[in-house]
Amino acid sequence: MMRQEGGRLLTDQSLEPSAGSGKAGRPIRSVTVNATESPLGWLRSRGHISARQYEAGEQLRSDWERAQLAPRVTMRWDAAPLSRGRGGAAPAVAPAESQLHARQRFDAAIGAAGPGLSDILWRVVCSGEGMRDAETALGWPARAGKLVLTIALDRVADYYRLR
């Protein structure tokens, strides 16, 4: 298996030549992953944040995605909910339990970061904005966002009890 990390292509040396085909003689696919695709990955690959901070950011982003907090950009193809009466509102669909727990973890992690730090966390970690864009949107001077983000990620790592 091959993957790309920090612009380098890595291969898994544990694959044996005989393991070149999968189930029913189909070849095994290799996937290239660009770890620097996200702003957080870019910061990690250049040594601006630690592995602990990166892991905290990834956990926060994972909870944000599991809680389905991102705005929908495409049409929902679910069946239209039936309403009780003519013109009445349809009952709201109850979110799954895992979605609720992810939302609670996300809210608690953002709260653990403290006031004033949630903006940079959301913009860089969840929304995927670059550091320069986030600093400009927040009205901060250049390179201030990186310092504030590292503080916020340390606090989130403490919340997630990462070492």
Summary of the structure (lengths in Angstrom):
residues: 163
radius of gyration: 20.7
end to end distance: 28.4
largest distance: 65.6
contacts: 386
relative contact order: 0.14
helix: 49%
strand: 7%
